[in-house]
Structures are given as C-alpha cells and as structure tokens.
Amino acid sequence: MVHYKLQYFWFRGLGEPIRLLFHYLGQEFEDEIIKIEDWPAYKPKTPYGHVPILFIDGKKSLAESRPIARYIAKEHNLAGKDNFEQERLNSIVDYLLDWFRNVFPYFLTKMGFKTYQDFLHLKKSDGLDAIVDQLYKDQWLPTIQQELPVLEKLVKDSTTGFLSKDGVTWADFFVAEFIYSFQQIDPEIKKKHPELINYMNRFYELPGVKEHVAKRTNG
C-alpha cells in the first residue's frame, strides 16, 4: 500500500483541496502540519521554497498544489477521461488561481492582516478599513463581477452539476474550496450567485468530503 505524506501549514489554503481529495478517495495519508516558527529554517530545504509537498513512500516527493492534485487524480481516474478534458480542467484551475492572485491583497486586509507574513503569524492590525474599502472597489468587486459568472457557466454547461461532463474531477476540489472562501469573505456572493453556492454545497455533500468538512477546525 502506498504511503502518502502531505506537508502544509495548519490553515486550508492550497493544501486543503489535496486533503479533501484524499478524504473523498478514502485514501489514508499523513497530514504533517509545518509549524510557522519552523518554516524559515525548513523553507530552503523545499524544492521551490513553497508548500504543499507530497511525499510518496518516503522515496519521491512532488511540490506545488496543482501537480500534486493532478498526480493523485490520475492515479484514481479523477483527472478527466482524455487528454483534451485533462487540459481543459487544468486551464480552469489555472484561470481561477491567476485571477485570485490579483485579489489576494483584499483577502488579507479584509481578514485584518497587512502582509502574508502577518497572516502566517496571526498578527492582526487595526486601522485597515480605508484600505479594505479601496481594495474592494478597485480589485475585489470588479474581479468577481467578471469572473464568477464564468465559473457559473462552466458548471451549467457540464450538465453534471460539476465542472466536467465526466462528473467529479480534481478541479472541483479547488473551485469549490475557493468559492467557500469567497463567500466567507463576501456574504453578498450567496445572494448574487446562488448557482455557485448550490454547486459548492453539492460538492460538500460528497462522501468523505462531507465528514471531513464537518469536523475541520482550520477555517
């Protein structure tokens, strides 16, 4: 039996789609949490200075969230039925993360953090309201008004209730998780994009996923 060890921080972030994927598959894995205080010393030892990292049988390792998820998906027939569909799913997740990077500053300040390092150390700051309001107007609102309808159409066009005509694939684990974070930070999304919320809820009812989400404490 293959032994998987996933290294990431305590929070959901880019590690959570992989955790959810393992739980959905019923695949046992070691969920190693890197302590924030240990990260500066450990970071130079990682392949690219980032986590998550997946270790396979203690012999091989794979870094970066999307390659890890794709690898697991290919091992368990969740990557898409043919090469074209696999690349289409890749493009959806790449597209999502591309525009999320543009609005990440809003995410941080909305949660009360000036920088990503402040977030890692849970060091909140006061007096960010004006910055939050400006980022909402300049970055967040225009972006989600343009991009969330694209995600809605992808789900609708598939006719399966998920992103692929094949049903559940690894891409859903990223998109649904990000929608969850979006509606946490902006409750208006629930009112303006009910179909995306329905999609998210449908995903969270999947076996394994439902049980993990019910007991998780990392946000």
C-alpha positions in Angstrom: 0.0 0.0 0.0 1.3 3.4 -1.0 2.1 5.8 1.9 1.4 9.4 1.3 2.6 12.3 3.5 1.3 15.8 2.8 3.2 18.8 4.3 1.4 22.1 4.6 0.5 24.7 7.2 -2.4 24.4 9.7 -4.8 26.5 7.6 -6.8 25.5 4.5 -5.1 27.4 1.7 -3.7 25.4 -1.2 -3.3 22.3 0.9 -7.0 21.8 1.6 -8.0 20.7 -1.9 -5.5 17.9 -1.6 -6.7 16.9 1.8 -10.3 16.9 0.5 -9.2 14.8 -2.4 -7.7 12.2 -0.1 -10.7 12.1 2.1 -13.0 11.7 -0.9 -11.0 8.8 -2.2 -10.9 7.2 1.2 -7.1 7.2 0.9 -5.1 7.2 4.1 -2.4 9.9 4.3 -0.2 11.5 6.8 -1.2 15.2 7.3 2.0 16.8 8.5 1.5 20.3 9.8 4.5 22.6 9.5 4.8 24.9 12.4 5.1 28.6 11.4 8.1 29.0 13.7 9.8 26.2 11.9 9.1 27.5 8.4 12.1 29.9 8.0 14.6 27.1 8.7 12.7 24.5 6.6 11.9 26.7 3.6 15.4 26.4 2.0 15.1 22.6 2.2 12.0 22.6 0.0 12.2 22.2 -3.8 10.9 25.7 -4.7 10.5 27.4 -1.3 6.8 26.6 -1.1 4.4 24.1 0.3 2.4 21.9 -0.1 4.7 19.0 -0.7 3.6 15.4 -1.2 6.0 12.5 -0.2 5.3 9.1 -1.7 6.6 6.1 0.1 9.3 8.2 1.6 11.2 8.0 -1.7 9.7 10.5 -4.1 8.4 14.0 -3.5 6.2 16.3 -5.5 5.8 20.0 -4.9 3.1 22.6 -5.7 -0.6 22.1 -5.2 -1.8 21.6 -8.8 0.8 19.0 -9.8 0.1 17.1 -6.6 -3.7 17.1 -7.1 -3.3 16.1 -10.8 -1.0 13.2 -9.8 -3.4 11.9 -7.3 -6.3 12.4 -9.7 -4.5 10.4 -12.5 -3.9 7.6 -10.0 -7.6 7.4 -9.2 -9.3 8.3 -12.5 -10.4 11.8 -11.5 -8.2 13.7 -14.0 -10.6 13.7 -17.0 -11.3 10.9 -19.5 -9.0 12.0 -22.2 -6.1 14.4 -22.9 -8.3 17.2 -24.0 -10.5 17.1 -21.0 -7.5 16.9 -18.7 -6.0 20.0 -20.2 -9.4 21.8 -20.1 -9.6 21.1 -16.3 -6.0 22.3 -15.9 -7.0 25.5 -17.6 -10.0 26.1 -15.3 -7.8 25.8 -12.2 -5.0 27.9 -13.7 -7.6 30.5 -14.6 -9.0 30.6 -11.1 -5.7 30.9 -9.4 -4.5 33.5 -11.9 -7.2 36.0 -11.0 -7.3 35.0 -7.3 -3.7 36.3 -7.1 -5.0 39.7 -8.2 -7.5 39.9 -5.3 -5.4 38.3 -2.6 -4.4 41.7 -1.1 -8.1 42.3 -0.5 -8.4 38.9 1.2 -5.5 39.7 3.6 -6.7 43.1 4.6 -10.3 42.1 4.9 -9.2 39.5 7.5 -7.1 42.2 9.3 -3.6 41.4 8.0 -1.2 43.8 6.3 1.0 41.1 4.8 1.1 37.4 4.2 3.8 37.1 6.9 1.4 38.8 9.4 -1.3 36.2 8.4 1.1 33.3 9.0 1.8 34.6 12.5 -1.8 35.7 13.1 -0.6 39.2 13.7 -3.6 41.4 13.0 -3.6 45.2 12.6 -6.1 47.9 13.3 -7.0 50.8 11.1 -7.3 48.9 7.8 -10.9 49.9 7.0 -10.0 52.6 4.4 -7.6 50.2 2.6 -10.2 47.4 2.7 -12.8 49.7 1.2 -10.5 50.9 -1.6 -9.3 47.3 -2.5 -13.0 46.2 -2.5 -13.8 48.9 -5.1 -10.7 48.7 -7.2 -9.9 44.9 -7.1 -12.4 42.6 -5.5 -15.8 43.8 -6.8 -14.8 44.3 -10.5 -13.0 40.9 -10.5 -15.7 38.8 -9.0 -18.4 40.5 -11.2 -16.4 39.5 -14.2 -15.1 36.0 -13.2 -17.8 34.4 -11.0 -20.3 34.2 -13.9 -17.6 32.4 -15.9 -17.5 29.7 -13.2 -21.2 29.5 -13.1 -21.4 28.9 -16.8 -18.8 26.2 -16.7 -20.9 24.3 -14.1 -24.1 24.8 -16.0 -22.7 23.8 -19.4 -21.3 20.5 -18.0 -24.9 19.2 -17.2 -23.5 17.0 -14.4 -23.6 19.6 -11.6 -19.8 19.7 -11.6 -17.1 21.1 -13.8 -16.8 18.1 -16.1 -19.2 16.1 -18.2 -17.4 13.1 -16.6 -18.7 14.2 -13.2 -16.4 14.9 -10.2 -12.8 15.6 -11.0 -9.8 17.1 -9.2 -10.7 20.6 -10.5 -13.9 20.7 -8.3 -11.7 20.3 -5.2 -10.1 23.6 -6.0 -13.0 25.6 -7.3 -15.5 24.6 -4.6 -12.9 25.3 -1.9 -12.2 28.8 -3.3 -15.9 29.6 -3.6 -16.2 28.6 0.1 -13.5 31.1 0.9 -15.1 33.8 -1.3 -18.5 33.6 0.3 -16.8 33.7 3.8 -15.1 37.0 2.9 -18.1 38.4 1.0 -21.5 37.2 2.1 -23.2 39.0 -0.9 -22.0 36.2 -3.1 -24.6 34.0 -1.6 -27.3 36.3 -2.8 -25.8 37.2 -6.2 -24.5 33.8 -7.2 -26.9 31.1 -5.8 -25.9 28.6 -8.5 -22.3 28.7 -7.4 -23.4 28.2 -3.8 -25.5 25.3 -4.9 -22.5 23.8 -6.7 -20.4 24.3 -3.6 -23.0 22.7 -1.3 -23.3 19.8 -3.8 -19.5 19.3 -3.6 -19.5 19.4 0.2 -22.1 16.6 0.3 -19.7 14.2 -1.4 -18.8 11.1 0.7 -15.6 11.7 2.6 -15.7 15.4 1.9 -18.8 15.9 4.0 -17.3 14.1 7.0 -14.0 16.0 6.8 -15.6 19.4 6.5 -18.0 18.7 9.4 -15.1 18.3 11.8 -12.3 20.6 10.4 -11.2 23.5 12.6 -8.8 25.3 10.2 -11.3 27.8 8.9 
